[in-house]
Amino acid sequence: MSSKQYLQTHSIPDASPADIYSVATTSSQLITASGSSSLHVYSTAPTNDENNPYPLVQTLQDAHKLGAHHIAVSANGKTAASAGFGGELKVWSIDDESSQWALKGSITAQAKNAGELWAVALSEDGQFLAATTFDGRINVWDLNTLSTSDGATKLREYETKGSFGMSVALSADGEFTASGHANGAVYLFNNTTGRLAHSLQGLVKPVRTVAFSPASKFLAAGGDAKIIALYDVKNGEQVANLTGSQSWAKVWSVERRECVATQTESDKTLWAVKWLPKTSMTRNEIFVTAGANRSISFYREASGG
């Protein structure tokens, strides 16, 4: 079995005074959401400063009074959305010249219930925003209608069987919305018809993350069952179970359906793992981890791995 090696190249200690629950990446930035009130933006663009290769370039002060549990960025890197423990969802847009983020508008839960706006996902172009709720709904808004005072127009409200929606994802081709739930259920909705496409074979335990492959062919779901289930999006069949997960970050080959690397250096909960997008300036794969140790760690694929 061939494997890869990833070396920790840099760590940002005490990046937050509280647990870092979520990270999002663009081609040149990393944004973190944590239990503190501010969102932090780091530059991931190449730099000659070996001591500070990922400098803090912006702090969105008091973005969420009670802290934020989810952050998402559109694939084009122009729109971000953060969900706070106070039940508010904030949408941010970036200025192309300054690369600074500014508040574009907010969507607030009517009941001020944090679970009314939980996991968030954005379409590739940043036009559509999906968010899960505590009672299993998935709401989709048109952000072209977003205003600072009136929120945005809700396009769809997908209904499930009522279990807490812990995770959500939009496929790159815009065709599907996927959700993972506290009871282990995984659902796939067709955005064109507005109907449930597949009720997927669940994982029994809470599903904390769902993600589409870049070409939208596969959907991966993982959570407390310590299994990553891989589904064929077209027919809804479960095509693989990736097993052996513990409390560390693992790198899997989807083609070979096997683990190719394991990161075991953290002794505290990892809440977030994210790949940095590959650019013309990066030769090796890089991923980042963050969690209960309140630091951010960067791992680069070893040359020849």
C-alpha positions in Angstrom: 0.0 0.0 0.0 1.5 3.3 -1.0 1.3 6.2 1.4 2.0 9.8 1.7 3.7 11.8 4.4 2.6 15.2 5.6 4.9 17.3 7.8 3.8 20.0 10.1 5.4 23.1 8.7 3.9 25.8 10.8 1.6 26.4 13.8 -0.1 29.5 15.0 -0.5 29.1 18.8 -3.2 30.9 20.7 -4.9 31.9 17.4 -8.1 32.3 19.4 -9.0 32.7 23.1 -11.6 30.0 22.6 -12.0 26.7 20.6 -11.8 27.1 16.8 -14.8 25.4 15.5 -14.6 26.0 11.7 -12.2 27.2 9.0 -12.8 28.2 5.4 -10.2 28.8 2.7 -9.9 30.8 -0.5 -7.0 30.7 -3.0 -5.1 33.2 -0.8 -6.8 33.3 2.6 -7.9 31.3 5.6 -10.8 32.4 7.8 -11.4 31.0 11.3 -14.6 31.0 13.4 -14.4 30.3 17.1 -16.0 30.7 20.5 -14.7 34.3 20.6 -16.6 37.2 19.1 -14.2 37.9 16.2 -13.5 36.2 13.0 -9.8 36.0 12.0 -8.4 36.2 8.4 -4.9 34.9 7.6 -3.0 35.3 4.3 -2.0 32.0 2.7 -0.3 33.7 -0.2 3.5 32.8 -0.6 5.7 34.9 1.6 9.5 35.2 2.2 8.9 35.4 6.0 9.7 31.9 7.3 8.8 32.9 10.8 5.4 34.1 9.9 4.3 32.5 6.6 0.6 32.9 7.3 0.2 36.4 8.8 -3.0 37.7 10.3 -4.3 40.3 7.8 -7.8 41.1 9.2 -9.9 40.7 12.3 -13.6 41.1 12.0 -14.2 42.5 15.4 -17.4 41.6 17.3 -18.7 39.7 14.3 -20.7 37.4 16.6 -21.3 38.4 20.2 -21.5 34.8 21.5 -19.0 33.4 19.0 -19.4 31.5 15.8 -19.7 27.8 15.1 -19.6 27.7 11.3 -17.9 29.6 8.5 -18.2 29.0 4.7 -16.7 30.6 1.6 -17.9 30.4 -2.0 -15.5 28.7 -4.4 -14.9 31.9 -6.2 -13.6 33.4 -2.9 -15.8 36.5 -3.0 -18.5 35.7 -0.5 -18.4 34.3 3.1 -21.1 33.3 5.6 -20.7 32.8 9.3 -23.2 31.4 11.8 -23.2 32.5 15.4 -24.3 31.0 18.7 -26.8 33.8 19.1 -28.8 32.6 16.2 -27.6 35.1 13.6 -26.1 34.4 10.2 -23.8 37.1 8.6 -22.8 37.4 5.0 -19.5 39.0 4.1 -18.1 40.2 0.7 -14.5 40.9 -0.1 -13.0 44.0 -1.8 -10.9 42.8 -4.7 -8.4 45.6 -4.4 -7.8 45.6 -0.6 -8.6 41.9 0.0 -10.5 43.0 3.1 -13.9 41.6 4.1 -16.9 43.7 4.9 -20.4 42.9 6.1 -22.9 42.6 3.3 -26.0 41.7 5.3 -27.5 39.5 8.0 -30.1 36.8 8.3 -31.5 36.4 11.9 -33.5 33.6 13.3 -37.0 34.7 14.3 -36.8 32.9 17.6 -33.2 33.9 18.3 -32.5 30.2 18.6 -28.9 29.3 17.7 -30.1 26.0 16.3 -32.5 27.7 13.9 -29.4 28.7 11.8 -26.7 26.1 12.2 -24.5 24.6 9.5 -24.0 26.8 6.4 -22.9 26.3 2.8 -22.5 28.6 -0.2 -22.8 27.9 -3.9 -19.7 28.3 -6.1 -20.6 31.8 -7.2 -21.8 32.9 -3.8 -25.4 33.5 -5.0 -27.1 30.9 -2.9 -26.8 30.1 0.8 -28.0 27.0 2.5 -28.4 26.6 6.3 -29.7 23.8 8.5 -32.0 24.0 11.5 -32.5 22.2 14.8 -35.7 20.6 13.5 -34.3 19.2 10.3 -35.2 21.9 7.7 -32.7 23.1 5.2 -33.4 26.7 4.1 -31.9 28.2 0.9 -31.7 32.0 0.3 -30.9 34.1 -2.8 -28.1 36.4 -1.6 -28.6 38.7 -4.6 -31.6 39.9 -2.6 -29.7 40.4 0.6 -30.0 43.7 2.4 -28.7 45.0 5.7 -32.1 45.4 7.1 -34.5 42.9 5.5 -32.3 39.8 5.2 -32.7 37.8 1.9 -35.4 36.1 -0.1 -35.9 32.4 0.9 -36.0 30.3 -2.3 -36.6 26.8 -0.8 -37.3 25.0 2.5 -36.4 21.4 2.3 -38.1 19.2 4.9 -36.6 16.1 6.5 -37.9 13.9 9.3 -37.1 16.4 12.0 -33.6 15.5 13.3 -31.1 18.3 13.9 -29.3 19.3 10.7 -25.6 19.2 11.7 -24.1 19.6 8.3 -24.9 20.8 4.8 -23.1 21.1 1.4 -23.9 22.4 -2.1 -22.5 20.5 -5.1 -20.1 22.4 -7.3 -22.5 22.0 -10.3 -25.3 23.5 -8.3 -27.6 20.5 -8.8 -27.7 19.1 -5.3 -28.0 20.0 -1.6 -26.8 17.4 0.9 -27.5 17.3 4.6 -26.3 15.2 7.6 -28.3 14.9 10.8 -28.0 14.1 14.5 -29.9 10.8 14.1 -27.4 9.6 11.4 -29.6 10.4 8.4 -28.1 11.7 5.2 -30.3 13.4 2.5 -29.7 14.5 -1.0 -32.0 17.1 -2.6 -32.4 18.1 -6.2 -32.1 21.8 -6.5 -33.8 21.9 -9.9 -37.0 20.1 -8.9 -36.9 21.1 -5.2 -37.5 17.4 -4.2 -35.7 14.8 -2.2 -33.5 12.9 -4.7 -32.1 10.2 -2.3 -32.5 9.3 1.4 -29.1 7.7 1.8 -28.1 4.8 4.0 -27.3 6.6 7.3 -24.6 6.2 9.9 -26.8 5.7 13.0 -24.8 8.3 14.9 -24.6 12.1 14.4 -23.3 13.1 10.9 -21.1 16.2 11.6 -19.9 16.8 8.0 -20.9 16.2 4.4 -18.9 17.1 1.4 -19.1 16.6 -2.4 -16.2 15.6 -4.5 -15.0 18.4 -6.9 -16.7 16.9 -9.9 -19.9 16.3 -7.8 -19.7 12.5 -8.5 -19.4 11.4 -4.9 -20.7 12.6 -1.5 -18.8 11.8 1.7 -20.4 11.8 5.1 -18.7 11.4 8.5 -19.3 11.8 12.2 -19.6 10.1 15.5 -19.8 6.6 14.0 -16.0 7.0 13.1 -16.9 6.0 9.5 -16.7 8.0 6.4 -19.5 6.8 4.1 -19.0 7.4 0.4 -22.1 7.7 -1.9 -22.6 7.8 -5.6 -24.6 11.0 -6.1 -26.3 9.9 -9.3 -27.9 6.7 -7.9 -27.6 7.2 -4.2 -25.8 4.0 -3.6 -23.2 3.7 -0.8 -20.0 2.7 -2.6 -17.5 2.6 0.2 -17.1 2.7 4.0 -13.8 4.3 5.0 -13.1 3.0 8.5 -10.4 3.3 11.2 -10.9 6.9 12.2 -10.0 7.9 15.7 -9.5 11.4 17.1 -6.9 12.4 14.5 -6.8 13.8 11.0 -6.6 11.2 8.3 -6.0 11.6 4.5 -7.9 9.2 2.3 -7.6 8.2 -1.3 -11.1 8.2 -2.8 -9.9 6.2 -5.8 -8.2 3.5 -3.8 -10.7 3.8 -0.8 -7.8 3.6 1.7 -6.1 5.8 4.2 -2.8 7.2 2.9 -1.7 9.3 5.9 -2.5 10.0 9.5 -1.7 13.1 11.6 -1.5 12.2 15.3 0.2 15.2 16.8 -2.8 16.8 18.5 -4.1 15.4 21.8 -7.2 17.6 21.8 -10.3 17.6 19.7 -9.9 18.7 16.1 -13.0 20.6 15.1 -11.9 21.5 11.6 -9.7 20.1 8.8 -9.4 21.9 5.4 -7.3 21.6 2.3 -5.7 24.8 1.0 -6.7 25.3 -2.7 -3.9 24.4 -5.0 -2.5 27.4 -6.9 0.3 27.8 -9.5 2.6 28.8 -6.6 2.0 25.6 -4.5 3.6 22.4 -5.6 2.7 20.2 -2.7 -0.7 19.6 -1.0 -1.3 21.5 2.2 -4.0 21.0 4.8 -4.8 22.9 8.0 -6.3 21.7 11.3 -7.8 23.6 14.2 -9.8 22.8 17.3 -9.8 22.7 21.1 -6.1 23.5 21.4 -7.0 27.0 20.0 -4.1 26.9 17.5 -3.9 26.5 13.7 -1.5 23.9 12.3 -0.4 23.6 8.7 0.7 20.3 7.1 2.5 20.0 3.8 2.9 16.9 1.7 6.5 15.8 1.9 8.4 15.9 -1.4 8.4 12.6 -3.1 5.4 11.4 -1.0 
